[in-house]
Amino acid sequence: MSGFSRTSVVSGFSRTVIWLTGVTLVVSTVVRAAQAPAQLPLDPVRETGQSVIGAYEGWYQNPDGSYSLLVGYFNRNQKETLDIPVGPNNRIDPGGPDMGQPTYFLPRRQWGVFVIKVPKDFGKSTLTWTLVANGQTTVIPLNLDPLWIVAPFKDVAIGNTPPSIRFDAEGDRHQGPPASISRSYMTSTSRPLALTVWVDDDGVRAPEARERPKTPTITWSKFRGPGQVTFDKAQPAVDEKTGAVTTNATFASAGEYILRVQANDATGEGGGGFQCCWTNAHVKVVVK
């Protein structure tokens, strides 16, 4: 197999980029002194006790000339979810600590769950996202390195675009990374909240793609909030005729929450590694 690799180190971060017949693979490793031993890539997956590390998907330019940094995360635990409030253990610097990052971390890899918008003159600046979980500290850089440019709104190779999410049957469409709060709700701890969205997709798929459901999949999860959120179905069935899909959420504690709804097309989680095509949207819920 032909190809070559390039390794660079920037402020303690080692990145290896491998080009193989036109495919770019990027591997990032964080090395920090005086931290608890992290799970090595080839270590057995453990259910609890492991670290959480941010995952920089890449950046794209907005029509107004500003840039969006698309970020996910990798919770190394197989089962353990973690609440890490914004602060010393969950911060983005400089300018933070709060830049809209999650405070609730689901197990394993979660793709493109939030966006940080930076100005058109961001240039060679770098932000860092620090997470401390189970006594282990991880830090990732977020910048406009040309190697990290992505196209989350269209796979130019085959013309695929992300599924569309609507919060009304004839409402505005939300596609690709989350841009802002898409819908706000109010409820109480004694009353389940019905969450309905409508989803559709262009149906474009790569010729070699394995068989997947014809309709997009919808997944609900907690993104931020002071208490437990229970969905009667976190991945409810989509009506193939109307595209409507409903679940109910119950909140254990009063307060303000942000929920994340994700739509995946036939490319699956993370778009099969090509940063397209899936959609994330955020909704705010005030619970009395």
Helices and strands as residue ranges (DSSP letters): E 4-10, E 13-20, E 23-30, E 52-61, E 67-75, E 82-83, E 90-93, E 104-105, E 108-118, E 126-133, E 136-143, G 146-148, E 164-166, E 181-187, E 193-200, E 217-224, E 229-231, E 244-251, E 255-264, G 269-273, E 278-287
